[in-house]
Amino acid sequence: MQTPPPGDGAKPRSPEYRLAANALHGLRQDLFHDAFAYRPLARMRVDGPLTRRLPRHLREYAAWTPHAVISTAALFTLLMAAVDNEGAAVLLGPLAVLPILLTMLRPVGAFWLSMAATPVSQVFGSSMDGYPWLPASFACHLTVLTVVAIRTRPRTAGYMWAITAAYAFVVDVVFGPGYYYPDDTAPMVVFSALILLVVAVWHTRKEARQEVTAQQNVTAQERSRRALLEERTTIARELHDVVAHHMSVVAIQAEAAPYRVENPPPELERAFATIRENAVAALTELRRVLGVVRAEDYEAPDAPQPTLADLDGLLANVRDAGLAVEKAVTGAVRELPPGVELSAYRIVQEALSNSLRHAPGASARVEIGYVLGGLGLRIVNGPPPAPALVKPSPGAGHGITGMRERVSMLNGEMTAGRTDDGGYEVAVFLPVTTITEDGS
């Protein structure tokens, strides 16, 4: 006979049973498990719209505002206990104060202390002052419910309200309606429900705001990372075109060189053949590795990549677009490596584009310095003449990222920031290794 697997004969639980089991588990987890755990109330943040305007020494005191508010509420309940119960004020005063003060250290334990103090206060207090909460106990319990609900989660607030309502219902059933007058059950249940509802809505808005802030931070990081990857892809494409062009020239010249010499020796022919083979192999490997960064619809430009020699044409186009720009060159103009020439051209191009977008109507100046060991660039624009009349274009925020990526790729240095007169300045240094005649 085949034995059924374990668990097949178990009776399935109904949804109501699972709901009740989950509720009891949550109740035990929130109000009974480590009920008197030490959880000191943290100081308030002082970076809000109001507190950050305070002087430094006042901000230090403002951080203790929650503790001061709770202590003031405890003092208020102490005065209520002293006025309403003159004969038992020595006992009822601490019973109304300690639960409130305990919320700053052990919030859930403070709730249980308030529940335990309620019948004790009723026994020793005046029976005609309130039922089943004396005025001081009423204020104490509402304060405790509010503070604990703020310091915990909405589910805990719901359990506390249910226990409070159950206590009032049981006392009413045991003593019967009208045993005491006035009856504070309805005001306690209604007021506490309203307060806890407001606190629950506050919790929900706070959590939603935190989630939105976290999502915005993640989105900003992803956008920055995507911009960086896009710029790296663009740089890789451009460098691929530059290097592929020069490698092709090397291969063609190596192939044609033997025909320019009459009766070349075999060693020379083999040397040029080896150079051509290595150039073709390097070109093939370069296209294989860097070709993956090309988009499917990307087409290599027919014209060579721009260099600093083409900068005058760029400045003419920018002037036609409405930007008054001037150029200044210092040092001995010399030919630089293709990667440095291309990156310098792109940096100037992006800086001037930013000037057009963010400072319409302003003037700009491009300074190029050929110095020993590298190339210096400085692109600066003044403030827009009428910022209130012309709204700058927000842009995509990729320009500075792209420039920094190009400079970092060449082991250079870059600074970018606003000037004292309200303009913007980009300063770049691109190092260039000097090659001597012996190749070192």
N, C-alpha and C positions, 0 to 999 in steps of 0.2 A: 504494500500500500504506500502510495506517495504521500509524503509529509508536506503540508503546506508551509511555505516560508514564514518565518516569524513576522508578526505584525499584520498578516492578512485577516486574522479574526478580530482585530481591534475595531471597536465601534468608531466610526468617523465622528469627529467633533462638529457640532453645529456652528454657524457663524456667530450666533449669540454667545455661545460658550467661549469661543476664541476671543470675542470682543471683551467679555468680562474678565477673562484670564489676562489679556493684555492690559486692561485697566488696573487690575490688582497688581500686576508686575510693575507698571509705571508708578503706582502709588507707593509700593514698597521701595522702589528705587529712588524716588524723589523725596519722600518724607520720612522714611524709616532707616534706610541704609546711610550710615555715617551722618545721622541727623545733627549731631553736635560737632561736626567737623569744623576745624578752625579755618575760617575764610575771612581774613580782615578786609575791611572796605578800603579800596584803593583811593588815592587822592585824585581829585578832579584834574583833567587836562586843562592847561591854561593857554592853549593856542586857538581858542575860539574867537569869533569876531569881536566880542566885548572884552574878554580877559586879556587878550594880547595887546590891547591899548593901555592897560594899566602899567604903572611903573614896576620896575623889577622887584622891589621889596614888597609891593602890594600883591604881585602875582604869587609870591610864595605863600602868603596868607590865603589868597583866593583858592588855592588848591585844596584847602581844608573846608570848603563850603559845604559839601555833603555832610561831613561830621558835625558841623555847626548847626545845620538845619535839623538833624536828628536829635541832637542834644537839646535844642530849643523845644522841639516837640515833647521830649521827655520831661523837661521842666514845666511845660504847660500842663501835662497830665498830673504832675506832682501837685501843682497848685489846685487843680480840680479835686484831687483826692483829699487835700487838706481842708478845702472849703466845705465839701459835701459830707465829710465823715470826720468831724473834729475829734470824736472819741477814739476812733480806730485809725487815725491818720498815720500813726507810727507803723502800722502793719500794712495798710492799704497803699500808702505812698510808694514803698519799694515794689509792691506787686504791680503798680502801674508804670513804674519807671524802668525797672530792670529788663523787661522784655524788649522795650524800645532800644535801650542801650546795647543789648545783646545782639541786635540786628547788625551792628557794625563788626561783630566778630564771628558769630555763629548764627547765620540767618534762619536756617530751618529749625534749629534748636530754640530760637527766640519765638517762633510760632507756637511750638509745643508749650513753652513756658507761659505764653499768653493764654493759651487754652486752659492750662492747669490753674493759672491764677484767677480765671474768671469765676468758677464756682466758689473758690476760697474767699474771694472778695465779696461774693453774694452772701455768704454765711456771716461774715463779720461786719458787713456794711449795713446801712439802713435799708430795710426791705421795700420801702416806699420810694426810694430814689430811682430805681430802674430794675428791669427784669428782662432777660437773664443777665444783662450787663449793667453794672453801675455806670454812671457818666464817665468816671475816670477810666474804667475798664473798657467802655465803649470806644473812647478816643484812643486808648492804648492799642486795642485790637485792630482798629482801622489803620492806625499808623504802622503797626507791625505787618499787616497784610500788604500795605502799599510798598513798604521798603523791601520786604522779602520778595514780592512779585517783581520789583525792579531788578533785584540782584539775582533772580533765578529766571527760569524760562516760563512761557505762558502755561504749559501743562501743569507745572507745580502750582501756579496761581489757581488753576481750576480745581485741583485737589484740595487746596486750602479752603477755597470757598465752599466746596461740597462738605468738608468736615465741619466748617462753621455752621452751615445751614442744618446739617444733621444734628449737631449738638443742640441748636435752638429748638428743632422739631422734637427731639427726645424729651427735653426739659418741659416743653409745652404739653406733651402727651402725659408725662408722669404727674405733673402738678395740675394739669387741666387748665383750660382757658379761663382767664379772669382771676386766677389764683393770686397773681400780683398785678399791680397797676402802677405805672403804665407798662405795656409790653413792648420791648425793644427788638423783638425778633424781626418784624417786617422792616423797620429802618435799617437794621444791621445787614440783612440779606440784600436789600435793594441798594443801599449805599456801597457796600463792599463789591457787589456785582458791577456797578457802574465804574468804580475806581479800578477794579481789576480789568475791566474791558478796555478802559483807556490805556492802562499799562500794557495790555496785550497788543493793542494797536501800535503803541510806541515801539514795542519790541519788534513787531513785524516791519514797521518802516525802517527801523535801525538795521535789521538784518538785510532788508532789500537794498538799502543804501550801501551797506558794506559789500554786498554781492555786485552791485553796479560799479562801485569803485574798483573792486578786484578785477571785474571784467574789463573795465576801461584800461587798467594797468596792463593786463595781459594783451589787450588789443593794441595798445601803444607799443609794447615790446615786440609783438608780432609785426606791426607795421614798420618799426625801425629795422628789425631783422630782414624783412622782405625787401626794404629799400636798400639795405647793405648788399644782399644777395643780387639784386637787380643791377646795382652799380658794379659789383665784381664781375657779373656776367658781361656787362658792357665793356669793361676794361679788358677782360680776357678776349673778347671778340676783336677789339681794336689792336691789341698786341699781337693777336694771331695774324691779322692782316699785315701788320708792319713786319713781323719776323718772317712770315711766309714770303713776302715780297723780296726781302733781302736774301733769303735762302735761295729763292728761284734765280736771282741775279748771279749768285755765287755758282750755282750749278751750270747756268748758261755760259758764263765766262770761263769756267773750268773746261767745258766741252769745246769751246771755240779757241782756247789759248794755243793748243798744239798746231792749229792751222795758220797761226800768225808767225810762226817761226819756221824758217826753211830748214828742212832735214833735222827735225828735233831728235835728240838722243832718246833711245827707248826708256831710259830711267825717267826722263821728264814726261814722256807720254803716260807712263804708268802712274806717275805722281798726280798728274792732272786727272787721270781716270779715277784714281782713288778719291781725290777731292770731290769730283762730281758724284761718285757713288755715295760718299758720306753725306753730301749735301742733300741728295735726293732722299736718302734714308731718313735723315733728320727731318726733312720737310714732310715726308709721309707720316712719321711718328707724331710730329707736331699737329698735323691735321687730324690724326686719329684721336689724340688725347684732347685737344682743345676744341675739336669739332662738336663735342657733346654739349657745349654751352650755347651753341647756335639754336635759335628757334627754327621751326620747320620752314617758316616763310622768310627766313633771313637770307639776304643776298649780300655778298661781299661788294663793297663799293668799287666802282670802276676806277675812280680817281684815287691817287695816293692819299694817305691820311694827312691831315693838316699839321703844320709845324708853326713855329714862331714867325717864319717868313711870311705866312699867310695872315698875320695878325692885323695888318693894315686893312685888308678886306673885311675882316670881322668888325673892326672899329667903324668902318664906313657904313656897314649894315646897321650897327647899333645907333649911329648918328641919325640915320634915316628913320629909325624907330622913335626918335625924340630924345635920346640921351646925349647930352653934351659931354664928350669924353676926350681926354687928351692923353698922349703917350710920352713917356720919357724913358730913354735907354741910357744906361751908364755902363762903363767898362768896354772891353774889346769884344765886339760881337764875333762869335765863333760858332761853328757847327757842333751841336750836342748830340748825344745818342738819341735814336728815334723815339724811344720810350719817354725820355725826359722832354723832348720837343712836343710830343703829342700830349702828355699830361699837362705841361705848362699851358699849351693852347686851350685845353679843355677847362682848366682851372680859371683862366681869364674869361673864357666864354661863359662859364656858369656864374662867376662873380658879377659880370655885367648883366646877365639875365636876371639875377637877384635884384640888382639895382633898378632895373626896369620894372620889376614886379612890385617890390616893396617900397621903393622911393621914387614914384613917378614925378618927373619934372626936375629931379636933382641932377647935379653935375658929378662926373666921375673922373678919376685919374688912374692910369695904369703905369706902374713903374717897373722896369725890367733891369736887373743888375747882373751883369756877367762878372762874377768874382772868382777868385782863385778857389777852386774846390767845389764850385757849384753854381747854381742859378738862383737869384733872389727875385721874388715877385711881390708886388704890393698893389692891391686894388682897393681904392677907397672912394666912397661916394659921400656927398653931403646930405643933410636932411632935406626932405621934400619941401618945396617953397610954401605950399598951402596944404598942410596935412588935413585940415578940417574940410577942405573942398574936394579933395581927391582921395578916394578910398583905395588903399593898396590892395593888390591881389594877395590872397593868403598863401598860394602856392601849395605844393605837395610836401614840402619839408625834407626833400631828398638832396638838395643842392649841397649843403654843408657836409652831409654824410658822404656824398660822392667825392667831394674834394679831399676830405680827410682820408678816404680810402686810397685815393691815388697817391697822396703824399706818403701815407704809411707804406704803400707798396714799394716806393723808391727810397725808404728809410729817411725821409725828410722830416721837416718840422713845419707846423702850421698853427697860427693863432687867428681867431676870428672873434670879433666883438664890436660893440658900439663905441663910437668915438665921443669925445667930450661935447662936441657941438650937435650931437644927435644923429650923426651919420653912421656908417658901418665900414669896417676895415677888415680886409683879409690879407695876411702876410704869410708868405710861404718861402721856404728854402729847400731846394732840391739838390742834394749832393751829387757831384759828378766826379768819378774817379779819373785822375789824370793818367794817361797811358804814355809812357816814354818811348823813345825810338827802339829800344831793345825789347819792347813788349812788356816790361814789368810795371 
